[in-house]
Amino acid sequence: MRRRVLTASALTAILAPATLRAQNHGHAHSGNEVKIGRHEVELVVRGAQATLTIRDEKDQPVDTTGFGATATVLARGNERRSLEFRPAGANRLVATVDFPVDGKFRATVALRGPAGELGTGRFAIDPAR
């Protein structure tokens, strides 16, 4: 019986597509995601609006009816401010950002579901202009 030895480049060619599928979960990731409980939560801040997009462990959109979230944000001058997120259809929660931040948007988000607290996650993202 003859044994075959795979080179590193051959092994990479075989494994790379599976690795990319596992990392991308079938949709584009922006790097603004954290795991909160069993949910994958993405935070995007654009202008005066912050949006949380929620997907389940199978990477399916979660109906956010009955969901909410509170965020503690580090505003300009190291002042702590709070945001209250409300359902905005589909798998999104939104909040109005009515204060400036210096540099990155740093937030600790507490996610709530219909049955109560689901967990917290920390974000440090660049706001979209």
Secondary structure, 3 states (H helix, E strand, C coil): CCCCCCCHHHHHHHHHHHHHHHHHCCCCCCCCEEEECCEEEEEEEECCEEEEEEECCCCCECCCCCCEEEEEEECHHHCEEEEEEEECCCCEEEEECCCCCCCCEEEEEEEEECCEEEEEEEEEECCEC
